[in-house]
Amino acid sequence: MQGEKRTLEGRVVSDKMDKTVVVEVDRRYRHRRYKKVVRAVKKYKAHDEENACRIGDLVRIIESRPLSREKRWAVQEILERAG
């Protein structure tokens, strides 16, 4: 397990920064006590070296070393283009 980097899939919600995108990762899980399906959404800032991502793209992000105060992920690949 050591050395393996985590990957997540999500939608790009912002591409206004240079070489950075904000990716919204949607997670669904069943509540332990009430058994209701709960939707949890979290936003990650990811490094996009070529500025290739656009709003609405489905992307896979991978864990990386800290690149700035909030940026610890990098875009690995674009799975689906928006539109």
Secondary structure, 3 states (H helix, E strand, C coil): CCCCCCEEEEEEEECCCCCEEEEEEEEEEECCCCCCEEEEEEEEEEECCCCCCCCCCEEEEEECCCCCCCEEEEEEEEEECCC
